C-alpha cells in the first residue's frame, strides 16, 4: 500500500516550475541578444535628404533610404529600373537591377502620387544603387472623396 510521505503535497512541483521559468527567461534573453547583435539588425532607414547630406557611402556599406517616388521619373529597361525618390527636401535617383515588388507597379498603375519605398544599397553621391527595394502597399481603406 501507499505509505504517507512526510512532505506536504505539491511541495516538489514549486522548484520545478521555478527552474523551468528561469530556463525560459534565459533562453529568450539569449535569443534577443543574439538577434540584436547581428549586423544590420537594428539598421533604420535614412530619408532622402539625410542620405544626400551624408554623402557617398563606403564601397562595402549598405544603407537603407526611404522616400516617395516622383511619378514621372520611372524608367524601365528590362530588369534595370531607375526612379527618383524625394522626402520633400531632397531628391535621390535610385537604380536597381532587381525585380521590383508588385505593390510598386500596382501603385504606379493607379497614378498614385503616394508610392513610398525603402531601398537598400550604396550611394555614390549622385546615384543610389539598390540591391533590394520594398514598396509600401497602397491603402485600400482610404475614404473616397
N, C-alpha and C positions, 0 to 999 in steps of 0.2 A: 504494500500500500504506500501511498504517498506520505512522506514524512514532512511535517511542517518545518519550514525554514525559519531561522531566527531573524532574517532581514525582512523589513517591511515590503509589502507587494509593490512592484513598479520601481523600486529603487535602483535597479540595474539598467533601466532604459534612459535615465536622465543623462549619464555620461556619454552614452552612445549618440544621442541627439546633439549634445554639445560638441563632441568631436566631429561629427558629420557636418554640423553648421560651420565650424572653423575651417574644415577642408573645402567646403563650397565657397566660402568668402575668400580664402587664399587663392583658389583656382580662378575665380572671377577677377580678383585684383591682378593676378599674373597675366591673364589674357588681355585686360585693359592696358597694362603696362607694355606688353609686347606689341599690341596694335598701335599704340601711340608712339612707340619707338621706331616704327618702320618709316623709311624715307618717304616723304610726301603725304603721310597720313594726316597731317594737320595743315596741309597747304590750303590756303584760301586763294581766291582769285583777285586779281587787280582790275580796277576799272581802266578803261582805255586811256584816260588822262593820266592815271598813275603810272601805267606802263610807258607812255610817251615821255613822261618826266623822268622816269628811272633810267631810260636809255637802253642800249643793247645789253643782252644777256650773254653770259659765258656760253661757249660752244656746247658744253655738256649740261647746262642748266635748263630745266624745264619749268615754265611758269604757266599759270592759268590767267586768262584775260576774259573779261565779261563786257558785253555791250549789246546795243540794239543794231541790227543790220539796217544799213541805209538801203531802201528798197531798190533803187535803180542801179546799185553798184555790183550786183551779182553777175559774174561772167563764168560760164561753164564751158570747158573743152575736155570732153571725156570725163575722167575722174578728177582732173585738175579743176578746182573751183576757186575763184577769187571773189572776195566781197569786202566791203568796208563796214566796220562797226564804229559806233560812237556812244559816248555817255553824255553828250550834250556839250562837253568842253573840249574834247579832242577826238580825232578820227584815227583809226588804225586799220591798215589794209591787211587782211588775213588771206593766206593762200594755203590750200591743202590738196593733197592727192588722195586723201581718204574719202571713202563714201560718206556722204552727209546723211543724217538721220531723216526718216520720213517726216517727222514733225517740222523740220526745216522747210522741206519742199511744200508740204501742205499749207503751212502758214504763208509762204511766199505766193502760192497759187491763189490764196484768198485776198491777195493785195493788202496784206496786213502791214501796218507800219510799226507793229509791236513784236517783231521776231527777235527774241532775246537769245543769245548764245553764250556759251562758255567754251573757249578754245584752249587746248593745251599744246604748248610748243615752245619755240625760241623766237626771240625778237632781235633783228639786226640793226635796229634804229630807224628803219623805214618800212619794213615789211615783217609781219608775224607769220612764220611758217608753222602751221598747226599739224600735229600728228593725230589729233582727236578733236572733234567738235561735237558738243552737245547742244541741243536746241530745247528751249523751254516750250512745253506744249501750250498751244493757244487755248485759252479758257473757252469752254463750250457753254459756260453758265453766265456769260455777260448779259446784262439787260439789253434788250433791243430798244433802240431809240428811233 
